[in-house]
């Protein structure tokens, strides 16, 4: 299953807090903490879904393919914390989808910064998903007060919209989730500032379909901004657009070659419908 794409490099995630109601019935995850976190958003993946509702994911080394549903693809389990998931991640995704809706309605880009921020966030998520979970034993003595899962989850929920965060006591996975979130946020803030003035140009393919890499981290690091939106639409940073046009490389076949340079292990391709 596609959920296993990243877990081989991660320790097992911590299950959310459980409690019981007044009748003694067990209630799992009462705080609705997100467990399955998508490195590539489900709505983005759904653009590549076929009539069956499934997407086609190709292993770049073996050529083997799997056909999961978007919900089951490119998933990590509680790698970053709830404030990052429900705050920066969700906000960035929602604003990007709103911008794509405007683009499709008007055939023009209204807010370039929203696209840049989404591109940067995808790169940050892919970067952190490729690394082991930073869940290491402390070299210090355990504190006298060890917080419960419930206390830690309530802390996360309370800090969803906070820019300054705090840690209560010591808990290995709670702290590791905060470390991952801080790493994602530092990448986001750095590249969001560096690329804030970039302009994007939509380019449609009438022939070969665009692929979607499992990671945009390589493209982000090398300042080669390509963002596939669907099998038929890609967004290209304006300077890259001009360079590709001058070299006669403004076509889906050439663009897919560049996109594959950013693939770590898998990419999504348009399904071959009967």
Backbone torsions as a table, in degrees:
resi	resn	phi	psi	omega
1	UNK	NA	152.1	-174.8
2	UNK	-65.3	-23.1	-179.8
3	UNK	-60.4	-21.7	-176.7
4	UNK	-83.5	2.8	-175.7
5	UNK	-61.2	-32.5	-176.4
6	UNK	-111.8	-21.7	-168.5
7	UNK	-67.0	-20.1	-179.8
8	UNK	-62.7	-21.6	179.4
9	UNK	-99.6	5.6	-174.9
10	UNK	-123.2	145.4	169.1
11	UNK	-68.4	161.1	-179.1
12	UNK	-61.9	137.5	-177.7
13	UNK	-73.3	156.7	178.2
14	UNK	-81.0	127.6	177.9
15	UNK	-68.3	145.3	178.2
16	UNK	-62.8	163.7	178.2
17	UNK	-57.0	144.5	174.5
18	UNK	-122.2	152.3	177.6
19	UNK	-145.6	-177.6	176.4
20	UNK	-129.1	149.0	178.5
21	UNK	-87.6	-173.4	-175.9
22	UNK	-66.9	-14.8	178.7
23	UNK	-98.4	5.4	179.4
24	UNK	81.2	9.4	178.7
25	UNK	-80.7	133.6	-178.3
26	UNK	-72.2	133.3	176.9
27	UNK	-117.3	114.4	179.2
28	UNK	-86.8	136.4	174.4
29	UNK	51.8	56.8	-177.8
30	UNK	-64.0	-23.4	-179.2
31	UNK	-89.3	3.6	177.1
32	UNK	56.5	41.2	176.3
33	UNK	-68.5	133.5	179.0
34	UNK	-71.3	124.7	178.5
35	UNK	-96.0	-55.2	179.6
36	UNK	-83.7	113.9	-178.6
37	UNK	-111.0	131.6	-174.3
38	UNK	-94.1	120.8	175.5
39	UNK	-67.7	-41.1	169.4
40	UNK	-110.3	123.6	-174.0
41	UNK	-58.3	145.6	-179.6
42	UNK	-59.3	-40.9	-177.7
43	UNK	-66.5	-34.4	177.2
44	UNK	-68.5	-46.2	178.8
45	UNK	-60.9	-35.3	-176.6
46	UNK	-62.5	-19.7	176.4
47	UNK	-62.4	-24.9	-178.8
48	UNK	-97.8	6.4	-177.3
49	UNK	-74.4	142.8	175.9
50	UNK	-87.6	-168.9	-178.2
51	UNK	-64.4	-22.3	178.3
52	UNK	-80.3	-8.7	-176.4
53	UNK	85.4	3.1	-179.6
54	UNK	-105.4	157.1	177.0
55	UNK	-110.7	160.8	-179.0
56	UNK	-108.4	115.0	-178.2
57	UNK	-110.8	128.3	-175.6
58	UNK	-110.6	132.9	171.7
59	UNK	-79.4	118.9	-172.2
60	UNK	-68.0	-23.6	-179.1
61	UNK	-84.3	-41.6	-174.3
62	UNK	-101.9	-20.3	-175.3
63	UNK	79.6	-1.3	179.2
64	UNK	-69.9	150.6	-177.5
65	UNK	-126.4	152.0	171.3
66	UNK	-130.8	157.6	-176.5
67	UNK	-128.4	72.9	177.8
68	UNK	-83.1	171.1	168.7
69	UNK	-80.9	154.2	-179.7
70	UNK	-53.0	-34.2	179.6
71	UNK	-62.7	-26.9	-173.6
72	UNK	-102.0	11.4	-174.2
73	UNK	-113.3	140.9	174.9
74	UNK	54.2	55.5	-175.6
75	UNK	-112.2	138.5	167.5
76	UNK	-118.0	160.7	-177.1
77	UNK	-111.6	109.6	176.7
78	UNK	47.9	47.4	178.7
79	UNK	-78.3	-42.2	173.6
80	UNK	-111.0	169.7	-171.1
81	UNK	-90.2	174.9	-174.5
82	UNK	-66.4	-37.7	175.6
83	UNK	-58.9	-39.6	176.5
84	UNK	-68.2	-43.8	-178.0
85	UNK	-63.8	-50.3	-174.5
86	UNK	-86.7	-13.6	-179.2
87	UNK	-101.7	-91.8	-174.1
88	UNK	-60.9	-45.4	-177.1
89	UNK	-62.7	-53.0	-177.5
90	UNK	-64.6	-42.8	-179.3
91	UNK	-61.1	-43.6	-179.0
92	UNK	-66.1	-41.7	178.2
93	UNK	-63.3	-47.0	-177.4
94	UNK	-61.6	-43.4	-178.9
95	UNK	-66.9	-36.2	177.5
96	UNK	-65.6	-45.8	-179.8
97	UNK	-62.4	-36.7	176.0
98	UNK	-64.4	-38.9	178.9
99	UNK	-68.3	-39.1	177.6
100	UNK	-65.3	-37.1	176.3
101	UNK	-63.0	-40.5	177.5
102	UNK	-65.5	-40.8	179.3
103	UNK	-60.6	-45.1	-178.1
104	UNK	-68.8	-27.0	-180.0
105	UNK	-82.0	-34.3	-173.1
106	UNK	-113.8	-9.9	-177.8
107	UNK	63.2	29.2	174.8
108	UNK	-150.4	155.4	180.0
109	UNK	-89.8	128.3	-177.9
110	UNK	-95.1	-40.4	-174.9
111	UNK	-130.9	93.3	-178.5
112	UNK	-61.5	-34.5	-176.6
113	UNK	-62.2	-34.8	-179.8
114	UNK	-65.3	-37.3	177.8
115	UNK	-68.8	-43.3	179.1
116	UNK	-60.4	-45.0	-179.0
117	UNK	-63.4	-38.7	177.9
118	UNK	-65.8	-44.6	178.1
119	UNK	-58.4	-45.0	-179.8
120	UNK	-64.2	-41.8	-179.3
121	UNK	-65.7	-38.2	176.0
122	UNK	-62.4	-41.0	177.8
123	UNK	-64.0	-41.6	-180.0
124	UNK	-64.4	-42.7	-179.8
125	UNK	-65.1	-42.6	179.9
126	UNK	-65.6	-38.1	178.5
127	UNK	-60.6	-48.1	-177.5
128	UNK	-72.0	-33.9	179.5
129	UNK	-67.0	-25.9	-178.2
130	UNK	-79.9	-12.4	-178.2
131	UNK	-99.9	156.4	175.8
132	UNK	-63.0	152.6	174.1
133	UNK	-63.4	128.2	-176.7
134	UNK	-78.5	62.1	-174.6
135	UNK	-108.3	82.7	-174.6
136	UNK	-112.6	151.3	178.8
137	UNK	-68.6	144.7	-180.0
138	UNK	-73.8	143.8	174.9
139	UNK	-89.0	-1.2	-179.9
140	UNK	-99.8	163.6	173.6
141	UNK	-69.3	148.1	179.5
142	UNK	-62.1	141.0	177.5
143	UNK	-67.9	159.3	-179.5
144	UNK	-65.8	-33.8	-178.1
145	UNK	-108.9	111.4	175.5
146	UNK	-101.6	118.3	-176.9
147	UNK	-68.8	153.4	176.8
148	UNK	-82.2	165.2	175.3
149	UNK	-58.6	-41.1	-178.2
150	UNK	-61.4	-44.0	179.2
151	UNK	-62.6	-42.1	-178.8
152	UNK	-66.8	-39.5	178.9
153	UNK	-66.9	-40.0	177.9
154	UNK	-64.7	-35.3	175.3
155	UNK	-62.3	-44.7	-179.6
156	UNK	-61.4	-46.2	-178.9
157	UNK	-63.6	-36.7	-178.9
158	UNK	-70.2	-20.3	-175.1
159	UNK	-105.4	13.3	-176.8
160	UNK	-55.3	-40.8	-176.3
161	UNK	-104.3	14.1	-178.2
162	UNK	-94.0	139.9	176.6
163	UNK	-88.1	-22.8	176.8
164	UNK	-110.6	129.3	-172.8
165	UNK	-115.2	159.6	176.1
166	UNK	-132.2	158.6	177.9
167	UNK	-117.5	130.9	177.5
168	UNK	-97.2	113.9	176.1
169	UNK	61.8	-147.4	-178.7
170	UNK	-131.7	128.2	172.8
171	UNK	-148.0	119.5	-171.1
172	UNK	-52.7	-53.8	-175.6
173	UNK	-75.6	-33.5	176.3
174	UNK	-61.0	-44.7	178.7
175	UNK	-67.5	-36.6	-179.6
176	UNK	-66.2	-37.8	177.2
177	UNK	-63.7	-37.8	177.6
178	UNK	-66.8	-39.5	178.3
179	UNK	-61.3	-44.6	178.3
180	UNK	-62.3	-43.0	179.3
181	UNK	-62.5	-40.9	178.2
182	UNK	-64.7	-38.2	177.8
183	UNK	-64.8	-47.3	177.7
184	UNK	-58.7	-43.0	-177.8
185	UNK	-67.0	-37.5	179.6
186	UNK	-66.7	-39.7	176.1
187	UNK	-63.9	-45.3	-178.5
188	UNK	-59.5	-49.0	-176.6
189	UNK	-66.6	-38.5	-179.7
190	UNK	-63.8	-54.0	-174.9
191	UNK	-75.9	-30.0	176.1
192	UNK	-59.8	-39.0	178.7
193	UNK	-74.3	-46.0	-177.8
194	UNK	-61.9	-32.6	-173.3
195	UNK	-108.8	15.9	-170.1
196	UNK	-62.5	-23.4	-176.8
197	UNK	-100.2	8.3	-177.1
198	UNK	-71.7	144.9	178.6
199	UNK	-112.7	145.4	-177.4
200	UNK	-115.7	146.7	178.4
201	UNK	-124.5	126.5	176.8
202	UNK	-76.9	141.0	178.0
203	UNK	-135.5	126.3	-178.4
204	UNK	-104.5	144.2	175.6
205	UNK	-106.3	131.5	177.9
206	UNK	-99.3	-3.8	-179.0
207	UNK	-122.6	-105.0	180.0
208	UNK	-59.9	146.7	-176.9
209	UNK	-92.4	150.0	178.4
210	UNK	-79.4	146.1	172.9
211	UNK	-93.2	168.5	174.9
212	UNK	-125.4	111.4	-179.6
213	UNK	-67.6	157.4	175.6
214	UNK	-75.9	-11.0	-179.6
215	UNK	-148.6	137.3	172.8
216	UNK	-107.6	9.6	-174.8
217	UNK	-62.6	-42.7	179.7
218	UNK	-62.0	-44.8	-179.9
219	UNK	-65.1	-38.6	178.7
220	UNK	-64.3	-46.3	-179.4
221	UNK	-62.3	-33.7	-176.9
222	UNK	-97.0	12.3	175.2
223	UNK	53.7	41.8	179.4
224	UNK	-120.9	86.1	-165.1
225	UNK	-88.5	101.6	175.2
226	UNK	-125.0	130.2	-178.3
227	UNK	-132.7	98.1	175.5
228	UNK	-66.7	129.0	179.0
229	UNK	-98.3	-35.8	179.7
230	UNK	-157.1	174.5	177.4
231	UNK	-59.9	-19.9	-176.8
232	UNK	-109.9	-6.0	-173.8
233	UNK	-136.2	132.5	175.1
234	UNK	-133.7	146.4	174.5
235	UNK	-103.2	133.0	-175.7
236	UNK	-126.7	130.4	177.0
237	UNK	-60.7	140.3	-166.4
238	UNK	-57.9	-39.7	-179.0
239	UNK	-69.6	-38.2	176.0
240	UNK	-65.8	-39.2	178.1
241	UNK	-56.7	-47.2	-179.4
242	UNK	-64.2	-42.2	179.5
243	UNK	-62.6	-45.3	-179.4
244	UNK	-66.0	-39.5	179.1
245	UNK	-63.3	-43.8	179.6
246	UNK	-62.9	-31.4	-178.0
247	UNK	-93.1	3.6	180.0
248	UNK	70.2	28.5	-176.0
249	UNK	-111.6	18.6	-178.9
250	UNK	-89.6	70.8	178.0
251	UNK	-150.7	160.4	-173.7
252	UNK	-62.6	-38.4	-178.9
253	UNK	-61.5	-46.3	179.4
254	UNK	-68.2	-41.7	-179.3
255	UNK	-64.3	-38.5	176.9
256	UNK	-64.0	-33.4	176.5
257	UNK	-62.3	-42.8	177.3
258	UNK	-67.2	-41.3	-179.2
259	UNK	-62.7	-36.3	-178.8
260	UNK	-67.8	-21.5	176.6
261	UNK	-66.6	-21.2	-179.1
262	UNK	-93.9	-7.0	-178.1
263	UNK	-70.0	131.5	173.7
264	UNK	-85.8	-49.4	-177.2
265	UNK	-142.1	-37.0	-173.4
266	UNK	-133.2	157.4	169.0
267	UNK	-142.7	157.6	179.6
268	UNK	-100.0	134.2	176.6
269	UNK	-124.1	159.8	178.7
270	UNK	-62.7	135.6	-178.6
271	UNK	-66.8	149.2	177.3
272	UNK	-90.6	96.5	-178.0
273	UNK	-76.8	144.4	178.3
274	UNK	-67.8	NA	NA
